[in-house]
Amino acid sequence: MLTIKYTTTQSSTEVTATYETINELKLEITQNSTYKTILKTVVLSGGVDLDESAEKLFYQCSSIISIDASGFDTHNITNMRDMFSKCTSVKSINIDNYVTSSVTTMNGMFNSCESLTTLNVLHFDTSNVTNTAYMFYGCNALTSLDVSSFDTSKVTDMQSMFAYCSSLRELDLRNFDTSNVTNMHSMFRYCSSISKLNLKSFNTSKVTDFGYFMPDCISLTEVDLTSFTFNVATDVSVFFYNSSNLETIVCPNNWNSMVPSSATKWGLFTGCTSLRGAIAYDSSKTDVTYANPSTGYFTSYKVYCNDSPCTAIKYNGTSVAHLYYNDRKLY
């Protein structure tokens, strides 16, 4: 039995309704267009005995400003696709007690929740999830998001997972297991406030689509892509496009020799005007040909400086020398 308590934009009087199944509740919301446009606050509690889908439960409920679903028993739920998608006015979603160990798909779960300012998903058990595409897409009011506990070992699709999260300042993805991911298209597209992005743990051996991977990350100055491989890639185009403050790409590899010749690979570095590796940025040199540390924009080592002399660390982690560091060149 599910219980929903709600107020509307037309009345502050709380109304209580009960439903036997999630489908009954979804039917009420999806078929009654008035619900979608006047629901203001929602408190959802109770649960269901059978495996049911919460897909599009509050989809396009554009007037809701708060959802408290902490009392909603989700242990039988396997599908949370687009559950809160396009709740464009919602500022808070309380899902603190969600049990997600049976969930296999979370794609689009918070898609375009553009007014959401805080979100706690640290307790999510994602060990059975295979799809996180568009999960946080367009959550452009979120300044922080902790996904450090996510088990992504079964995930195959991460397309646009964090795209247009334009207020996020950093993401801790050190524990992300991407060994089964095939799609990373637009994964960090227009994450324009991110200044730190740790992708060192990424295994991209199965990824085919890298198109628009991290364009318009205009606050990012450095990224380490040492672990990235492209043996099965079909698209690496516009990879760094318009990340105008990106200065350093740490990577010892030559992508031009790794990316299959049939892949789409234009415009990787277009608009990356601050980029400097073996050569300085040249607007006529923006394709995959220049994705290397010898004649292109990559840097094959990282320099750590507290005081001079500095320590140069090669990509394999070995300290190779104590050298002086001046204007990003080693002497």
Helices and strands as residue ranges (DSSP letters): E 2-8, E 15-19, H 22-31, H 33-38, E 39-47, E 52-53, E 66-73, E 77-79, E 92-94, E 170-171, E 196-197, E 222-224, E 248-250, H 255-258, G 288-290, E 298-299, E 301-304, E 310-314, E 319-323, E 325-326, E 329-330
